[in-house]
Each structure stands twice: as structure tokens, then as C-alpha cells.
Amino acid sequence: MDAALYLIPVTLGDTPVEKVLPSYNKEVILNIRHFIVEDVRSARRFLKKVECGIDIDTLTFYVLNKHTSPEALSGYLKPLIDGKSMGILSEAGCPAIADPGADVVAIAQHKGLKVVPLVGPSSLLLAIMGSGLNGQRFAFHGYLPVDSGERVKKLKLLEQQAYTEKQTQLFIETPYRNHKMVEDILQHCRPQTKLCIAANLTCEGEYLKTRTVKEWRNCVPDLSKLPCIFLLSP
């Protein structure tokens, strides 16, 4: 196995590893001793899920989150520079997609180090695939503003962009605010605008439906505590 920075996808929930990850990913993981992770505890759980016999105590973890300083980050790739493979683990899904791992990948690219993305579940791509909306032109906007007035303003802007640019607009919300997001969409977006709600993808209780805003008004599901992606399209 070539020494490289391997981007290792993580299951999106309690889904069995063998259901969503290729067996090759396990081979890669077992050959890595240095991991850059968002959270050490969840990373350890995932690695045990991949291989229950893995010796966690022989591994080194480098934490990458919003509190990581640029100085610390710049030193994380030293093992790779010394010829040892490293892995990046997100909390869920694919590293570097709406994820701080992108900062490390940027450093690796700048230094001319080999970067290898592995196959695995991305909730964003799965949502687009299953929505029936435009998969040729789309944009992901992360979280919308928390303030109600600013959120509504942003929703109207994204809806207008969807029509003007014929582009699917994707965004997410903290699970406990899912219903408020849906309320704002149904109240302020055009009746004919298409809305896809994708929740718990690849997990038990997976939900993936596309309807017009008008059609959603009488059939909103219970989205409490569920990780959701919302898609708007003309």
C-alpha cells in the first residue's frame, strides 16, 4: 500500500459496515497507525466496528475540529512526510465534504503529498441521487442562519437561485430545528417549488421524499432528532 493520506468514509449511523463500505477500506485501515479525526471516541468506536480485534492502543490520533490551531494543524502530516500512511475520519460520511478534514487535504496537496479518497456513503450525493431533482447543477450551502428573519431571507435567495440558475439547492439543519426549517420553507417558498427531505440515509428508518411545497403542507413527517438534508428545486 502506497504511503498516502487516505480519506476514509464512516457509516452515517448504526448501519453495518459491510452494507456501505468496500472490503478494501478495511485493508487500508488495518495498515494505518496515524489518524486525523474529529472526535477520538467516535473514531475509536468506528475502527472497532470495522475490526473488533484492532489494537486501538497502538494508534495515534490527531484531533481536528474548530478548536484546532493552525500551528497544530500544520504539524499533523509529519508521519506522512516521513513515509507513513495516514487516515482522515469524519464523524459520519465522507471526510472533507462539509467537514474540517478539507483543511488537512489542502495542506497535503500544497506539499505534493499523495491523497487517496476511498469509496463510501456521502449523504449529500445519496440525497441528490434519490431526489429526482437536477443532479447536473447543484450547490451545497451547509447550515442556514439561526436567526428566523435571516433564515427566511436566505431561503428566498436560494429559491430564486434555483429558478434563475436551474440549480438544486442543498442545505442542512441541526436536528432539533428541522421542523422550524420545514415550517419556514412551507410558509415562504412558492407552492410549485419542489422540496426533497432526506433523513437517516442508509440507516434504519431511512426517509427520502420529493414533493412540491404545496403537497408537503398536509403531510410533514416527524423529523425530530433526525439528521436531515433539504433540497429545493424548480
Summary of the structure (lengths in Angstrom):
residues: 234
radius of gyration: 19.5
end to end distance: 46.0
largest distance: 59.3
contacts: 742
relative contact order: 0.16
helix: 39%
strand: 22%
